[in-house]
């Protein structure tokens, strides 16, 4: 079989991230565009809040059905999408509804375990190779969940405080990035056992943070660059 030509950036500009190729160029990426071809990536800029239509569990996991008119407009079966920051594969598509099959591991590690009809989830399609990086690199791999300690309005903005699990505290620095429910946010303050971020009115309006309250679980993904640095320094 003849070797297939490598896709050029121009050919990829209007498409989302395809399945992982087996060409060495993509197994050993050397440019930002090649990195995006290896695995789906996100930026933490929420495109839409989807509404849960159905959520059913079984012995092997769960099935999640969402209404999402915007992000469903150019999706295909098999495409990746971040749901509350968790990278999921689209397994069903019917007009403006999307379906996903969730493993038990996903339910254990994320707040999707508490999804219910009518609840809102943050949605972001995989980063296109020609897109602006408005937030920070987000993999869609949730590290843990944490309950909201407090969520209070102060002036026009909102102060969100969340416990910081000790196992992940080394990945967080003041003014660093963190993904909360898939949203790219800046750590404003580190306290003894917790962290604080500030939410502007726009973020409140376009994400599901407008529906959370103290005690609710949020998904956390810590900066992957910090994890790589830790790994390198350990060698």
C-alpha positions, 0 to 999 in steps of 0.5 A: 500500500502506498504511503498516504500524504501527510495532511498539511495545516491548510488542509486541517484548518476547517476540520476538528482533530481526526483519529490519531495517525500512525505516521512517525511524524505524529508519534514524535511531534515536533511542532504545535500543529503536530501536537494537536494531531496526536490527541484532542486538546482544549483551551478551557474557553467554554462554547456552550452550556448543554442541558442534560436530557437523560442520564442512565446508569448500568453495571458498566457505566452510564449513558449521557444525553445532552441538548447542545445546538451550538457544538452539535452543529459540526460534530461527527460520531467519534469526535471528542468534546470536553463535558465539564472538562472531561474529554468524552467521545461522541457516540450518538448524534441526532439533530441538536442532541449528543450522546456519550457512553461513560465508563465507571472510572469516569463516574468515579473521578468526575462530577458527571456522576451527579448529572440529572435531567435539567442540569447544565454542563460546560461544553468545548469542542476539541481545539482546531489546529488554526484556532487561537489559544485563549485559555491554556492547554487542557487535556480533558483528563480530570485529576479529581473533584472537590466540593465548593467551600464558598461562592460569594458575590463581591461587587460585580464579580464572584469569589470561588473558594475550593479545597485543594487536595494535598496530593495535587497542591504542588501543581498550583501557584498564584497567578497560575492556570487551573481548569475548573469544570473545564473553565480556564481560570487563574488562581488568585490566592493560595490558602492553607488547604484551599485556593481562590479564583475570581469569576467575572460576570461574563464567565458566570453568564456563559458557564454552569458556574451560575448554577453552583452552590457551596457543597457542589462538586467541581472537576479539577484539572491541574496544569499539565506543564507542572506535571511534566516538570515534576516528572523531569525533575524526578529523574 
